[in-house]
Amino acid sequence: MLANLGYFSLVLTFVAALYGAGAAAYGALKRKPVFVESARHAMLLTWPLVTLAAVSIIALLVGRHYEVKYVASVTSDAMPTYLKVTALWGGQAGSLVFWSWLMSAFATAAGLRRWDRDRELLPWVIVVTMVTLAFFISLVVFFENPFQRLWQTLDGVQVSALFQPKGTIPLVPTDGQGLNPLLRHPGMVIHPPMLYLGFVSFVIPYAFGIAALAAGRSDDRWIRITRRWTLVAWLFLSLGLILGGRWAYDVLGWGGYWGWDPVEIAAFMPWLTGTAFLHSVMIQEKRGMLKHWNMLLIILTYSLVIFGTFLTRSGVLSSVHAFAQSAIGPMFFGFIGLTFVVSVSLLINRWGELRGENHLDSIFARESLFLLNNLLFMGILIVCFWGVLFPLISELFTGQKVTVGPPFYERATGPLWIGLMLLMGVAPLSAYGASSGRSLGRNLWKLMALSLVVPVALYSFSGVTLIGALIGYWLIGFVIIVTLVEFWRGALARHRRHAESFPLALWRLAVRNRRRYGGYIIHLGVVLMAIGIIGIEMFQTETQGTLARGESLSLGQYTLTYESLTQFDTADGRNVARAVVQVYRNGKYMGSLYPRRDFYYASQQPMTIPGVRSTLEDDFYVLLVGWEPIAQQGTTFKIYHNPGVNFVWMGGLIFIAATLLAAWPTREYESLRQSTAVRPAIARV
Amino acid sequence: MHSPSKWFAIVGAALIGLTLMASAPSQPPPPSDDEVNAIAHQMYCPVCENVPLDVCPTEACAQWRATIREKLAEGWSESQIKDYFVEQYGARVLASPPARGLNWLVYILPPATFLAGAYILFRAFRSWGRPAEPQTPAESDSKVDPYVARLEEELRRRS
């Protein structure tokens, strides 16, 4: 009953979305507002309908309805209730419904905004969001139905269908298979929804961009409307990526947080274009330039969002053939191609109307440096895109699959990251419009020279000799100094002009120019993360050894002594091998760690959970690699020393907090922005 | 009195003992876990996707590491061991594709595209850097003038 209700609501959503898209397009083309309004109502209807479907799935999951195939595949009696709820996005069909639910929620939010000023954009926003929603809903309605039940033929063959096929009897398993063990982690409760939120909310700026193209609006209205949306989308995507890294560090047990895995890259690619977009839209807002480029960037971001979902949902990463066999793979492929071609055709059609309002005055102007920033982000994107795609191409043309792993990405993107760091320091010192190399140089050289203190100190006092690390830390120092100087200059100006105390001036500066100063704090977060990234990339050390009880293994200043190992079964279907080791640093006892290996009987999957001693300076990370079950005389440990890795998490927190600051709405800021936006427009006319 | 044959036996045994002691250190020590992992870190097994061999917890990967250890003990070099696995399981066991045949594309295309992008940007800089051509009054008065449109837009927003 519940399954039928859920499926029926999905079918209704599909019809409503298709009707909404059709009626909106018809209303816009024939200039019949009544159809647009009707389409808006259809759009508003989709959210309650998908909510009903999502709630039905959750009720089935929590209610142990193992007769439903999806429920039996992702839950089991042993799982706690909160994991049963999150199993909504733990499997293919459920995650597609979750995607659709977010899409309908954002479309509804867009539909409920005040449209008085931008009436001409409304129908096209409806068309884009409803076509996207209809596509995702069609996947679950026709191919990956989460409400299918299990049946058994008289010959004992198991089949799945929504309604009872002829000659079958209902099949109700006594227990489910349970969620993939890797996903049974509190981090997994938050990580996928964050990524999905990021993915789906990027559809909204794309919808407005396409609406501007379709309606023939050449101004930057679409950017201004969606500015906060875009920042929030970016915030969620960033948060998803950082949480994913933390989850990998805690659960995957390979001593790192980022493995250049295609699934990670799938989420990283829209982040790259999104970041480039966030920078380049500022040029359009301030100078009326780069209109084509911004459109292209948002189209790319949307396509990469769908492409990312396609990569992780179609099975294409395991094999090209798995993709061909899965029903939804070709659907995705067709949808990405179609939307990309239609979007770019629209852009080409409007090319002439989107000419820039200004010219580039100098190669040293801020807009030029932003363009360079965009070039570097695109460079990283190409490396990622090609790295993910190449194994598939190789398999397709030569029949041989290849691995494109971390060494490729690290070598190819390393110089580009260095370039971006340099720009992060240089760009804040440049000015919009006419800006000479000499004036930029005058601003630059002292701060660059000052920041040389960092590598010199590292070389002299810490004995760091790796040239790559020294350059990296120099740039980090440079960005930090430039950013602090920017804050100091701004606050000093306020302090003098408004006779405010310096701390108050600093506070008001940041609060009243949230995007600018929030952006600078984001840069600080990024360079803090860079400290940790350089630490782990260049100074990580590791060793492995097999120890008898009481024996020790040393790495740098650390020594590990093996104490004991216990092995036991748990109620949730795991066999746990848990070691107790004591950690010493320079001979001083620092505490015990408990690295363990969980083996999930149902999925026959092992999972390595590290024991970690974490300080700001470094992490001592211990993995239990293997053991002799009876004598316990030969237990193998792998240990890592990860210097500075906690700067990654700290920088990540600052990054997220600063993005929140930049995206936080403020009335004062709005009025200020509007008045300043009008002035230059008048001046130019 | 000791017989000469007894002396020979003692001296002979001592000589053999010394020879054995001298030859014992020349036996290579068994490969350490770190030596095995240094090679395994650069490899992937075909089953456990995207998990480097040195940290993969599965039984199959433990066997692969044991094979690396055996080969090292037999005196094989790193490249010989890698070649052996490539021969057995294909090039996908390597962390990055060997630079031959179609694989060259993976290394050439990104820098080539980046350079093309840089060139386009450089051209754009040059063309945008030129002073704007003076516009005729008729053009600037036209309805599609972006400045007028922008002003109207801003005024409408304020109203």
Interface residues (C-beta under 8 A of the other chain):
Chain A: R117 S218 D219 R221 L252 G253 W254 G255 G259 D261 P262 V263 G288 L317 S318 E353 R355 G356 E357 H359 L360 D361 S362 I363 S368 L371 L372 L375 M378 G379 I382 V383 W386 G387 F390 P391 I393 S394 F397 T398 Q400 K401 V402 T403 V404 G405 P406 P407 F408 A412 L416 E542 T543 Q544 G545 T546 R597 P606 M607 T608 L623 V625 G626 T636 K638 Q674 A677 V678 A681 I682 R684 V685
Chain B: S32 D33 D34 N37 Q42 Y44 P46 E49 N50 V51 P52 V55 P57 T58 A62 G90 A91 R92 V93 L94 A95 S96 P97 G101 L102 N103 L105 V106 L109 P110 P111 T113 F114 G117 A118 L121 A124 F125 W128 G129 R130 P131 A132 V144 P146 Y147 V148 A149 R150 L151 E153 E154 L155 R156 R157 R158
